[in-house]
Amino acid sequence: MKFRISLALLFLSCTLNGQIKKESVLLGGQIYYGKNDYGIPGLNQKYKNGTFAISVGKAYRENKVIGINIGFSPTRQYNNYDGFDTSNVFSNRYEFGVFFRDYKKLAKDLYFFSQLDGTFTTSKQTQEYKLASRDRESTQRGGSISFTPGISYQLYRKIQFEISLPNILSVRYAVTRPLHQVALGNPRKQEEFSFSSTFSNSSPLAYLGAGFRFVL
């Protein structure tokens, strides 16, 4: 069973007639919650993830916005099978980044937008084992560059509706370090470089984001 909700909320901007005027301010936020039951029958394995984020931007030219993002993403994974043991994994991730968004008019009140994000992330993970006497803790720091396209439609004079494909393309680099003395032969630092795309999933439309922007 898989349950997924992605909802962008509270997009506020000083605009007129569907245009993002120069010097306008864009204040936004996002709430996301995902839940997934998976894995070996009988272990009651569960995965939960949430995201809470805000963004503030300013139009330096008409329909072109630059700004900053701040976010918090907690993750909980229960009864994860790890060789001869099971564990619960708890992670809290913080994000700080900048974004650039560009709007292109398609028709009356209808716009296509593209957004490029550059994000720095830092997180801490705790892995609590059922049988092992010692838990594991680690920290991770890294950065990513991602691309998000979408469509914006002005429903009313002060309300715009948006549909997007968040992070449809993403490049990520991260370094993970343990917080305790590791066993002989285990690396003290792990580096990861990855490229991902929602097109690689069987149903990329499952990752659609929907939101409203209220015009002040």
DABELJO-V343143 format. One record per pair of residues at least 12 apart in sequence whose C-alpha atoms are under 6 Angstrom apart, sorted by the first residue. I is the first residue (numbers start at 1). J is the second residue. If there is no record, write none. Layout:
i = (I & I)
j = (J & J)
This chain:
i = (1 & 2 & 3 & 3 & 4 & 5 & 6 & 6 & 7 & 7 & 7 & 7 & 7 & 8 & 8 & 8 & 9 & 9 & 9 & 9 & 10 & 10 & 11 & 11 & 11 & 11 & 12 & 12 & 12 & 12 & 12 & 13 & 13 & 13 & 13 & 14 & 14 & 18 & 20 & 20 & 21 & 22 & 22 & 22 & 22 & 23 & 23 & 24 & 24 & 25 & 25 & 26 & 26 & 26 & 27 & 27 & 28 & 28 & 29 & 29 & 29 & 30 & 30 & 31 & 31 & 32 & 32 & 33 & 33 & 34 & 34 & 35 & 35 & 45 & 45 & 46 & 46 & 47 & 47 & 48 & 48 & 49 & 49 & 50 & 50 & 51 & 51 & 52 & 52 & 53 & 53 & 54 & 54 & 55 & 55 & 56 & 63 & 63 & 64 & 64 & 65 & 65 & 66 & 66 & 67 & 67 & 68 & 68 & 68 & 69 & 69 & 69 & 70 & 70 & 71 & 71 & 72 & 72 & 73 & 73 & 74 & 74 & 75 & 75 & 76 & 76 & 77 & 86 & 86 & 87 & 87 & 87 & 88 & 88 & 89 & 89 & 90 & 90 & 91 & 91 & 92 & 92 & 93 & 93 & 94 & 94 & 95 & 95 & 96 & 96 & 97 & 97 & 97 & 98 & 98 & 99 & 99 & 100 & 100 & 101 & 101 & 102 & 109 & 109 & 110 & 110 & 111 & 111 & 112 & 112 & 113 & 113 & 114 & 114 & 115 & 115 & 116 & 116 & 117 & 117 & 118 & 118 & 119 & 119 & 120 & 120 & 121 & 121 & 121 & 122 & 122 & 123 & 123 & 124 & 124 & 125 & 125 & 137 & 137 & 138 & 138 & 138 & 139 & 139 & 140 & 140 & 141 & 141 & 142 & 142 & 143 & 143 & 144 & 144 & 145 & 145 & 146 & 146 & 146 & 147 & 147 & 147 & 148 & 148 & 148 & 148 & 149 & 149 & 150 & 150 & 151 & 158 & 158 & 159 & 159 & 159 & 160 & 160 & 161 & 161 & 162 & 162 & 162 & 163 & 163 & 164 & 164 & 165 & 168 & 168 & 169 & 170 & 170 & 171 & 171 & 172 & 172 & 173 & 173 & 174 & 174 & 175 & 175 & 176 & 176 & 177)
j = (37 & 36 & 34 & 35 & 34 & 33 & 32 & 209 & 31 & 32 & 209 & 210 & 211 & 30 & 210 & 211 & 29 & 30 & 211 & 212 & 28 & 29 & 27 & 28 & 213 & 214 & 26 & 27 & 213 & 214 & 215 & 25 & 26 & 215 & 216 & 215 & 216 & 109 & 62 & 63 & 62 & 59 & 60 & 61 & 62 & 59 & 60 & 58 & 59 & 57 & 58 & 56 & 57 & 58 & 55 & 56 & 54 & 55 & 53 & 54 & 55 & 52 & 53 & 51 & 52 & 50 & 51 & 49 & 50 & 48 & 49 & 47 & 48 & 78 & 79 & 77 & 78 & 76 & 77 & 75 & 76 & 74 & 75 & 73 & 74 & 72 & 73 & 71 & 72 & 70 & 71 & 69 & 70 & 68 & 69 & 68 & 102 & 103 & 101 & 102 & 100 & 101 & 99 & 100 & 98 & 99 & 97 & 98 & 99 & 96 & 97 & 98 & 95 & 96 & 94 & 95 & 93 & 94 & 92 & 93 & 91 & 92 & 90 & 91 & 89 & 90 & 89 & 129 & 130 & 128 & 129 & 130 & 127 & 128 & 126 & 127 & 125 & 126 & 124 & 125 & 123 & 124 & 122 & 123 & 121 & 122 & 120 & 121 & 119 & 120 & 118 & 119 & 120 & 117 & 118 & 116 & 117 & 115 & 116 & 114 & 115 & 114 & 153 & 154 & 152 & 153 & 151 & 152 & 150 & 151 & 149 & 150 & 148 & 149 & 147 & 148 & 146 & 147 & 145 & 146 & 144 & 145 & 143 & 144 & 142 & 143 & 141 & 142 & 143 & 140 & 141 & 139 & 140 & 138 & 139 & 137 & 138 & 178 & 179 & 177 & 178 & 179 & 176 & 177 & 175 & 176 & 174 & 175 & 173 & 174 & 172 & 173 & 171 & 172 & 170 & 171 & 167 & 169 & 170 & 167 & 168 & 169 & 165 & 166 & 167 & 168 & 164 & 165 & 163 & 164 & 163 & 214 & 215 & 213 & 214 & 215 & 212 & 213 & 211 & 212 & 210 & 211 & 212 & 209 & 210 & 208 & 209 & 208 & 197 & 198 & 197 & 195 & 196 & 194 & 195 & 193 & 194 & 192 & 193 & 191 & 192 & 190 & 191 & 189 & 190 & 189)
